C-alpha cells in the first residue's frame, strides 16, 4: 500500500514570553490551508501532534501544555496604519480542534521580531539600531497591538539582560501596548453590566465574580471563597482532579453568563476563552523556581487557569485583564490590590511576579480602557521547515 510522502513547510519555532509556538508566513502554507477551515485546522493539529489520547504530543512540535500547544500565522496587513496581521491558533492537546476564539499575549512579543525577520515590514520603517515600532492587527480579537522591538545592526535583538519570571534565561525586552483592549463588539467591557456579580453554579455554589472582557474574557473569583490562599503552585491545583472539574464547571457557567456561549455544554469546545482566575491580597510565598516572593513587593496574588490547568506563570492576555480590572475601583482584582485607582500593579503568580499597567477611565457611566502595557521577551529557538505526512492535506 502506497503512502503519501512527508511535505515540508517553512516554519520558525519561537519562545514568546512564557509560551512557545510554531510561526508561519501565510504565503508559505499549502493553498488549501491559506484560508480558514478544516484543511488549515488539520494541518496545524498535525504539526503540533494533536489530537493525542496520551496527552504528550510526542509526534509533533507541541509540548503537552497549554503554553506550548500554539500556532501563529502572519501576513502583511492590508489594514490602514498596520504592518502585519497576526492570527493565533490554540491547539487542543487531546481533542481534535483548534480554538480561534482569543489571542496569546505571550506570543504577541514574538510577532514583531518575526515579522521583521520575515520581510513582512517595510524596510523604511525599521531602523538599523534603536527601537522599531511594529503595529500589529490581532485578527482573532480585531484589536491593535504595538510592539517596540530593539534593533541591533539591522536585526531584532534577542539577547539581553531583561528577566521575565517563568523564563529561565534573560533576553532582550520587548515592550507591548495593547490598544483599546476591551470588547467593543456592541457589549460592555463588563458583559453583565456589573463590576461584581453573584455567579450561581448549580451543584457547586454561588461566588462573587468579576467578569471582564479586556485582553481576553476572564472570570475573576476570590481565592478565599474557593478555599485557597492565592499562593498555590501548579501541583496544588493540577494534581487535584476534583478541583479542575470544579473550575471547569464554574468557567462554563461564567461563559454562559458573559454571553460567550448559549449552553454550558458549548464550553467544552471553547477551551481557550474565557479564562478563569482567583485573586488574593499579598502574602509571601516561594515561587516554583525556589525564588522568594515577599508580600511587600507585590500588590496582589493571582492564579489563572488555561486550557483546564493552572498556568505555570501568567497568560499575557490575562495579565491585560488583571491590569484593567485593577485600575477600576470596586472589582475583585482592585479590592485584592488594596482599592484606589492604580495605573499599574505588580502581581504574584506561580513563577514569580509581573508588572502590568492600564489606562482606564469612566465615560458616560461606562468604563473604558485606552491601553494596557507590559514587557515580555522572545527568542527564536529553531528555524527551517516543519514536516508533516502529505495525506493530511
C-alpha positions as CSV (number, residue, x, y, z in Angstrom):
1,X,0.0,0.0,0.0
2,X,1.4,3.4,-1.1
3,X,1.7,6.1,1.5
4,X,2.0,9.8,0.7
5,X,5.5,11.2,1.5
6,X,6.0,13.9,4.0
7,X,5.9,17.5,2.9
8,X,7.9,20.3,4.4
9,X,6.6,23.8,5.2
10,X,8.8,26.8,6.2
11,X,8.4,27.4,9.9
12,X,10.0,29.0,12.9
13,X,9.8,27.7,16.5
14,X,9.8,30.7,18.9
15,X,9.6,31.3,22.6
16,X,7.4,34.4,23.2
17,X,7.0,35.4,26.9
18,X,6.3,32.2,28.8
19,X,4.9,30.4,25.8
20,X,6.3,28.6,22.7
21,X,4.7,28.3,19.3
22,X,5.2,27.4,15.7
23,X,5.2,30.5,13.4
24,X,4.2,30.5,9.7
25,X,4.0,33.1,7.0
26,X,0.6,32.7,5.5
27,X,2.1,32.6,2.0
28,X,4.2,29.6,2.9
29,X,1.2,27.4,3.8
30,X,-0.3,25.0,1.2
31,X,-3.0,26.7,-0.8
32,X,-5.9,24.9,1.0
33,X,-4.5,26.0,4.4
34,X,-4.2,29.6,3.5
35,X,-7.9,30.2,4.2
36,X,-9.8,29.4,7.4
37,X,-11.4,25.9,7.5
38,X,-10.9,22.2,8.1
39,X,-7.7,21.9,5.9
40,X,-5.9,24.6,8.0
41,X,-7.0,23.1,11.3
42,X,-5.9,19.6,10.2
43,X,-2.5,20.9,9.2
44,X,-1.9,22.8,12.4
45,X,-3.0,19.9,14.6
46,X,-0.7,17.5,12.8
47,X,2.2,20.0,13.2
48,X,1.6,20.2,16.9
49,X,0.9,16.5,17.4
50,X,-2.8,16.6,18.2
51,X,-5.2,15.0,18.9
52,X,-3.2,12.8,21.3
53,X,-5.0,10.5,23.6
54,X,-1.8,10.1,25.5
55,X,-1.7,13.8,26.2
56,X,2.1,14.1,25.4
57,X,2.2,15.3,21.7
58,X,5.3,13.2,21.1
59,X,4.6,13.0,17.4
60,X,4.6,16.8,16.9
61,X,6.0,20.1,17.9
62,X,3.7,20.6,20.9
63,X,5.0,20.4,24.5
64,X,1.9,18.9,26.1
65,X,0.9,22.0,27.9
66,X,-1.4,24.9,27.0
67,X,1.7,27.2,26.9
68,X,3.4,25.1,24.2
69,X,0.4,23.9,22.0
70,X,0.3,27.0,20.0
71,X,0.5,28.2,16.4
72,X,0.8,31.6,14.7
73,X,0.1,32.7,11.1
74,X,1.4,36.1,9.9
75,X,0.9,38.1,6.7
76,X,1.4,41.7,5.5
77,X,-1.5,43.7,6.7
78,X,-3.9,45.4,4.3
79,X,-5.5,47.3,7.2
80,X,-4.5,51.0,7.2
81,X,-1.8,52.0,9.6
82,X,-0.9,48.4,10.4
83,X,2.2,46.4,9.4
84,X,1.2,42.8,10.0
85,X,-1.9,40.6,10.5
86,X,-1.5,38.2,13.4
87,X,-3.7,35.1,13.7
88,X,-3.3,32.8,16.7
89,X,-4.5,29.2,16.9
90,X,-4.6,27.4,20.3
91,X,-4.4,23.7,19.5
92,X,-6.2,21.3,21.9
93,X,-3.9,18.6,23.2
94,X,-6.2,15.6,23.4
95,X,-9.2,16.7,21.3
96,X,-9.4,17.4,17.6
97,X,-9.9,21.1,17.3
98,X,-8.1,24.4,17.1
99,X,-9.5,27.2,19.2
100,X,-9.5,30.6,17.4
101,X,-11.5,32.5,20.0
102,X,-8.8,34.6,21.5
103,X,-5.2,36.0,21.4
104,X,-2.0,34.8,23.0
105,X,-0.4,37.8,24.8
106,X,2.9,36.0,25.4
107,X,3.4,35.0,21.7
108,X,2.5,38.6,20.8
109,X,6.0,39.5,21.9
110,X,7.4,37.4,19.1
111,X,5.2,38.8,16.3
112,X,7.1,42.0,15.7
113,X,10.6,40.4,15.6
114,X,9.3,37.5,13.4
115,X,7.6,40.0,11.0
116,X,10.8,42.0,10.7
117,X,13.0,38.9,10.1
118,X,10.4,37.5,7.6
119,X,10.4,40.7,5.5
120,X,6.8,41.5,6.3
121,X,7.6,45.0,7.4
122,X,8.5,47.9,5.1
123,X,12.3,48.3,5.5
124,X,12.0,52.0,5.5
125,X,10.1,51.7,8.8
126,X,12.8,49.6,10.5
127,X,15.9,51.4,11.9
128,X,19.2,49.6,11.9
129,X,19.6,50.4,15.6
130,X,17.2,51.6,18.3
131,X,13.5,50.8,18.6
132,X,11.4,49.6,15.7
133,X,7.7,50.2,16.2
134,X,5.5,47.4,14.7
135,X,1.8,47.9,14.5
136,X,0.0,44.6,14.7
137,X,-3.6,43.8,13.8
138,X,-4.7,40.9,16.0
139,X,-7.1,39.1,13.8
140,X,-8.8,36.9,16.4
141,X,-10.0,39.8,18.6
142,X,-9.8,42.6,16.0
143,X,-7.5,44.7,18.1
144,X,-4.3,46.6,17.7
145,X,-1.0,45.7,19.5
146,X,2.0,47.9,19.2
147,X,5.3,46.2,19.7
148,X,8.5,48.1,20.4
149,X,11.4,45.9,19.2
150,X,15.0,46.6,20.0
151,X,17.2,46.5,16.8
152,X,20.9,46.0,16.6
153,X,22.8,46.1,13.3
154,X,19.7,45.7,11.3
155,X,18.2,42.7,13.1
156,X,15.9,42.3,16.1
157,X,17.9,41.9,19.3
158,X,17.2,38.7,21.2
159,X,19.9,38.5,23.8
160,X,19.9,40.9,26.7
161,X,19.5,41.3,30.5
162,X,15.7,41.6,30.8
163,X,14.5,38.9,33.2
164,X,11.0,37.5,33.0
165,X,9.8,35.2,35.8
166,X,8.8,31.9,34.3
167,X,11.6,32.1,31.8
168,X,15.0,30.7,32.8
169,X,17.4,32.9,30.9
170,X,17.4,36.7,30.4
171,X,16.8,38.2,26.9
172,X,16.1,41.4,25.1
173,X,13.0,43.3,26.3
174,X,10.0,43.7,24.0
175,X,7.5,46.4,25.2
176,X,3.9,45.7,24.2
177,X,1.0,48.2,24.2
178,X,-2.4,46.5,23.9
179,X,-4.6,49.3,22.4
180,X,-8.2,49.7,23.4
181,X,-8.1,46.0,24.7
182,X,-11.7,45.9,25.9
183,X,-14.5,44.3,23.9
184,X,-16.2,46.8,21.6
185,X,-18.4,44.4,19.6
186,X,-21.6,46.1,20.9
187,X,-21.2,45.0,24.5
188,X,-19.7,46.4,27.7
189,X,-16.2,45.7,29.0
190,X,-18.2,44.1,31.8
191,X,-20.7,41.9,29.9
192,X,-23.2,41.7,32.7
193,X,-23.0,45.5,33.3
194,X,-21.7,44.9,36.8
195,X,-18.2,45.1,38.4
196,X,-19.1,42.2,40.7
197,X,-21.8,39.6,40.2
198,X,-23.2,36.7,42.1
199,X,-22.3,33.8,39.9
200,X,-24.6,30.8,40.6
201,X,-23.1,27.5,39.7
202,X,-25.5,24.6,40.2
203,X,-24.1,21.8,42.3
204,X,-21.0,23.9,43.2
205,X,-22.1,27.2,44.9
206,X,-22.5,30.9,44.4
207,X,-19.5,33.1,44.1
208,X,-18.7,36.8,43.9
209,X,-17.2,37.2,40.4
210,X,-15.8,40.0,38.3
211,X,-16.3,39.1,34.6
212,X,-14.4,41.3,32.3
213,X,-13.5,41.3,28.6
214,X,-10.2,43.1,28.3
215,X,-7.3,41.4,26.6
216,X,-9.2,38.2,26.9
217,X,-12.6,37.3,28.5
218,X,-11.8,36.5,32.1
219,X,-13.7,35.4,35.2
220,X,-12.1,36.5,38.5
221,X,-13.0,34.9,41.8
222,X,-11.8,35.4,45.4
223,X,-9.3,32.7,46.4
224,X,-10.7,32.5,49.9
225,X,-14.2,31.7,48.6
226,X,-12.6,28.7,46.8
227,X,-10.7,27.5,49.8
228,X,-7.3,28.7,48.6
229,X,-4.7,31.2,49.9
230,X,-3.7,32.5,46.5
231,X,-0.1,31.2,46.9
232,X,-0.8,27.9,45.2
233,X,1.6,26.4,42.7
234,X,0.8,24.2,39.7
235,X,0.8,20.9,41.6
236,X,-1.6,22.1,44.2
237,X,-4.3,22.5,41.6
238,X,-3.3,20.3,38.7
239,X,-2.9,17.2,40.8
240,X,-6.5,17.6,42.1
241,X,-8.9,16.2,39.5
242,X,-11.9,17.3,41.6
243,X,-10.6,20.9,41.8
244,X,-10.0,21.0,38.0
245,X,-13.5,19.7,37.4
246,X,-15.0,22.4,39.7
247,X,-13.1,25.2,38.0
248,X,-14.3,24.0,34.6
249,X,-17.9,23.9,35.8
250,X,-17.6,27.4,37.1
251,X,-15.9,28.6,33.9
252,X,-18.7,27.1,31.8
253,X,-21.4,28.9,33.8
254,X,-19.3,32.1,33.7
255,X,-19.0,31.8,29.9
256,X,-22.8,31.5,29.7
257,X,-23.3,34.5,32.0
258,X,-20.9,36.5,29.9
259,X,-22.9,35.7,26.7
260,X,-20.0,33.8,25.1
261,X,-21.9,30.6,24.7
262,X,-25.6,29.8,24.6
263,X,-25.4,26.5,26.5
264,X,-23.0,25.3,29.2
265,X,-22.2,22.3,27.0
266,X,-20.6,24.5,24.4
267,X,-17.7,25.4,26.9
268,X,-16.1,22.0,26.2
269,X,-15.4,23.2,22.6
270,X,-14.2,26.6,23.7
271,X,-11.3,25.9,26.0
272,X,-9.2,29.0,25.2
273,X,-11.8,31.5,26.4
274,X,-12.9,32.6,28.9
275,X,-10.1,32.3,31.3
276,X,-10.8,31.7,35.0
277,X,-8.5,33.1,37.8
278,X,-8.6,33.7,41.5
279,X,-7.1,36.6,43.4
280,X,-6.0,37.3,47.0
281,X,-4.3,40.1,49.0
282,X,-0.5,40.0,49.1
283,X,1.2,37.1,51.0
284,X,4.8,35.9,51.0
285,X,5.4,32.6,49.2
286,X,8.1,30.6,47.4
287,X,7.7,30.5,43.6
288,X,8.1,27.3,41.6
289,X,11.8,28.2,40.9
290,X,12.6,28.5,44.6
291,X,12.6,32.3,44.4
292,X,11.2,34.0,47.5
293,X,8.4,36.5,46.7
294,X,7.8,38.9,49.6
295,X,4.3,40.3,50.2
296,X,5.8,43.8,50.3
297,X,7.0,43.5,46.7
298,X,3.5,42.8,45.2
299,X,0.1,44.4,45.1
300,X,-1.9,41.2,44.9
301,X,-1.8,37.5,44.2
302,X,-3.3,36.0,41.0
303,X,-3.5,32.4,39.8
304,X,-5.1,31.6,36.4
305,X,-6.1,28.5,34.6
306,X,-5.6,28.0,30.8
307,X,-7.0,25.1,28.8
308,X,-8.2,23.4,32.0
309,X,-4.9,23.6,34.0
310,X,-3.3,26.1,36.3
311,X,-0.8,28.1,34.3
312,X,2.8,27.9,35.3
313,X,3.1,31.7,35.2
314,X,0.6,34.1,33.7
315,X,-1.0,34.4,30.2
316,X,-0.2,37.7,28.7
317,X,-3.8,38.4,27.7
318,X,-4.9,37.6,31.2
319,X,-2.3,40.0,32.5
320,X,-4.1,42.7,30.4
321,X,-7.4,41.7,32.1
322,X,-5.6,41.9,35.5
323,X,-4.2,45.4,34.8
324,X,-7.5,46.7,33.5
325,X,-9.6,45.3,36.4
326,X,-7.0,46.5,39.0
327,X,-7.4,50.1,37.6
328,X,-11.2,50.1,38.1
329,X,-12.3,50.7,41.7
330,X,-14.6,48.0,43.0
331,X,-13.7,45.0,41.0
332,X,-12.4,41.9,42.9
333,X,-9.0,42.4,41.4
334,X,-8.9,46.1,42.5
335,X,-10.1,45.2,46.0
336,X,-7.4,42.5,46.4
337,X,-4.8,45.1,45.3
338,X,-6.0,47.5,48.1
339,X,-8.5,49.6,46.2
340,X,-7.9,53.1,44.8
341,X,-7.3,53.5,41.1
342,X,-3.7,52.3,40.4
343,X,-2.3,52.9,36.9
344,X,-0.1,49.8,37.3
345,X,0.2,46.8,39.6
346,X,2.7,44.1,40.3
347,X,1.1,40.7,41.0
348,X,2.5,37.4,42.2
349,X,2.0,34.3,40.1
350,X,3.3,30.7,40.4
351,X,6.7,31.6,38.8
352,X,7.2,35.0,40.4
353,X,5.9,38.5,39.7
354,X,4.8,40.6,36.7
355,X,4.1,44.3,36.4
356,X,1.2,45.4,34.1
357,X,-0.2,48.9,33.6
358,X,-3.5,50.1,32.3
359,X,-5.2,53.5,31.5
360,X,-8.8,53.3,32.5
361,X,-11.5,56.0,32.7
362,X,-15.2,56.2,33.1
363,X,-17.0,57.9,30.2
364,X,-20.8,58.4,30.3
365,X,-21.1,55.9,33.1
366,X,-19.2,53.2,31.2
367,X,-15.6,52.1,32.0
368,X,-13.2,52.2,29.1
369,X,-9.5,51.4,28.8
370,X,-7.3,53.0,26.2
371,X,-4.2,51.0,26.7
372,X,-2.6,48.2,28.7
373,X,1.2,47.8,28.7
374,X,3.7,45.2,29.8
375,X,7.1,43.9,28.8
376,X,8.0,40.4,27.7
377,X,10.9,38.8,25.8
378,X,11.2,36.4,22.9
379,X,13.8,34.2,21.2
380,X,14.0,32.1,18.0
381,X,14.6,28.5,19.1
382,X,14.8,26.9,15.6
383,X,14.0,27.8,12.1
384,X,13.8,25.9,8.8
385,X,11.0,23.5,7.8
386,X,8.4,21.5,9.7
387,X,7.4,18.2,8.2
388,X,4.0,16.5,8.1
389,X,2.6,13.5,6.3
390,X,1.3,14.6,2.9
391,X,-2.0,12.7,3.3
392,X,-3.1,15.3,5.9
393,X,-3.8,17.8,3.1
